[in-house]
């Protein structure tokens, strides 16, 4: 086999390839992929839109609410607060609407008959989440989403 590279070129080729591979690895892994920060809001996320249906929460809190974020808009008593709560609980690699993990030990505390159902798209992903206040874990999960969901007793 005949080499097209001179002796010096053959020595530099492996070093050049290794340097290029190192550079490529550094440029293709964004910081948010490692969980250091959430991904930036891009044009594809501008479709964040949720419908919230609240039942049995009490007068002035029951109803169907529409929330759009990035930019904030919709028919909700506190659109900016709802979007802020959602942004606060959105973390790379975690579902802010995830149910309580199976097997979690929860305080047997009843928070009332209120229920909520949230559907739509958040951070480019479909959302279909149900909330209630049936035990301590469910109450905490609900409270993390206030003011998207109404504050109990408000």
N, C-alpha and C positions, 0 to 999 in steps of 0.2 A: 504494500500500500504506500502511495506516495503522499507526503505531507505538503500542503500548500504553505504552511507557516515555517518561518525560519526558526532556528533554535531558540532565540530570545522570545519570539512570538508564542512558541509552544509553552514556555514557562509562564508567560503573562496571562494566557488564556484561562487557566483554572482560577487564578487569583481574580481576574476580571469577572468571571462568572459567579464566583462566591460573593464578591462585593455587590453585584447586581441583584443576586438573590436576597442578600441581607437588606438592601434598600427596598426591594419590593415587599418584603415581609413587614418592614416598618411603616410603609405607606399604605398598606391595605388593611390594617387593623385599627379602626378608629377608637378613640379613647372610650366612647360610650359602650362599645362592644364588650369591654372588660368590666362593665358595671360601674365605672367611675362616675358617670353622669348620665342622665337620660338623653336620648337622641334629640337633636334639635327639631323644632317644629318646621316641617317643610311644606311645600305647596300641596303635597299629597295628603297631608293631615288636615287641610283646611275644610274637609268634609265632616269634621267632628260634629255629630248631631245626635242628641239623645231625646227619647220620649220617656217621661217618668209618669207612671200612674200610681197615685197614692190613695189608699182606702183605709177607712176606720182610724184615721189619725186625728179626727176632730174637725169641728167647724172651722172653715177658713184654711184648712190644710189639705183636705181631700181634693182630688181632681187630677187632671191630666196636664202636664207641663212639658213644654218644648224648650230645649236648651241647645244652642250652637255655640261652639267656642272657636277661637282663632279665626275670625274675630267673634267677640261675644255678641249674641243676639238670642231672641226667643221670647216665649211667653212663660215666664217663671218669676216668682216674687223677688229673686236675687240672682240674676244671670251671672253677674261678675263674681259673686261669692261662690256660686256653683262651679263655675269654670276654675276658679282658684283652688277649690277643694279637690277637684279632679286632677288638676296639674300637680298639686302637692302629693297626691297618692299614686301618681303614675311613675313607675320605676322601670327601667330597662329590664326586660325578662320577667316581669311580674304583672299579673292581671289585677288591676285595682278593683275589679268586680268579682274576684274569686270568692267562692263560698268558703265557709269555715272548713278547715281540713277534717276529714273523717278521723274519728278517734280522739279528737280534742276534748279534754275535760272542761266542761263549762259550768259556771255558777247557775244553780237552779233558781234564777231570778226572772220573773215575768215582767216584761216592759210594756204590756198592753197589746191590744188587738191590731195595731197598725201594720199594714203591709204595703210594699211598694214593688213595682215591676219596672225595670229599666231596660229599654231596648234601643238599638241604633248602632252607631259606629263611633268608636273612640280610638284615637291613635292608629287609624287605619284598620282596626279589627272590629268584627261584629260583636255586639253586646246583647246579651239576653240574661239578665240577672234578676233574681227575686230576693226580697228582703222581708224580714219580720223582726219582732222583738220578743221572741219566745224564750230566750235564755240569755245569760250574760255574754256569751260569745256573739250572739246575733245582735244584741243591743250595741256592743262595741263596734261591730261591723257597720251597723246602721249609722251610729254616731260619727264614724270616720267620714261618712258621705254628707254630713250636714255642712252647708245648706242646700246641696243638691236635693237631699231628702229633708223633710221638715224636722225641726228640733222637737223632741217629745215634750209635751206640756207647754209648748210655746203658744 
